[in-house]
Every structure is written in C-alpha cells, then in structure tokens.
Amino acid sequence: KMYQSIQREVVLVEEMRRVIEDKDQSIIYLEFQPIVDAKTRKIVEFEALARMNSSQFGRVSPVEFIEAAEKNLI
C-alpha cells in the first residue's frame, strides 16, 4: 500500500510539472465559488479554488495535490 501511495504521488507530481512547463490548464484549473451575503442573499465576491483533474486518477483532492506540490517544491 505504501508503494502505491508513493507511485500515485510520483504521477501527480509529474502531471503538475507538465502543467507548469506546458501550461496545460486541463489538469489544474480554478473553480469560482460565490460568497453570499447572508442578509441580502446577494453574491458579494468569489473565492478561487484550485482543482486537479489527473489524466490517470481523475479528480484529486486539493489536500492531496497541494501537499504533494509543497513536499516536492513545485
């Protein structure tokens, strides 16, 4: 299981490096989440959320890919 975890991280890091080098925005992209004023129920701003869609693993949690990026100094 540890080997599989390491292999998964290697693949994710390779994909993130490809994003940086090729600027392939289909792997890592932003989703915008509205922030709503509770009193007026109007959108007051948006929060940009990083998302990853791995070609091998599909959607990857930000917790996982951000940790891998920090660990590997990407």
N, C-alpha and C positions, 0 to 999 in steps of 0.2 A: 504494500500500500504506500509506503514511503517513496519507493521508486516511481510509482505512478504520479504521486504528488509533485515530485521533482521534475519529471518529464512534462507534466502539464505546465509547470511554471516556465520551463525552457521554451515551450511552444508559445506561451503568452508573451514572453519577453521578445522572442524573435518577431512576433507579429507587431508588437509595439515599436520595435526598431524599424520595421518596414514602414510603419505609419510615419515615423519621423523622417526617414530617408526619401520615401516616395510621396509623402503627403497623401496617402490613401485614406480618405475620410470615411470609407465604408466600414472600417474596423473600429476606430474610436471616433465618436461623434458627440455632439451636445444635444440634450433634450431640454426644453424650457418648461419649467413648472411655474404656473401662475401663483402669485401670493395675493390672497384676497383679504380685503379689509372686512373684519367680522361685523362691523356696524353697518357699513354701506353695501356690503356684498359686491363691491367692485374690485376689479383687478387693479392693484396699485403698483406692482412690479413683477418681474420674473426672476427666477433663480435658474442658473445654468447648471445642469447636472451632466457629468461625464458618463458616458456609456461605452461598453465594448461589446462588439459582436464578432467573436472569434470565428474564423473560417472553419476551424476544427471542432470547437466546443459550443458554438452558438453564443447566446448571451452569457456574459460573465459578470459577476457581482463587482461593483466598484471597490468593495472592500478587498477583494482578491487581486484585481489587476493594479490597483493603486499601491497596495503593499508590495507586489512583485516589482513594480516600477521603482519604488523607493529602495527596496533591497538591492536591486541591480543598478542603481544610479542612472536611471533613464530619465 
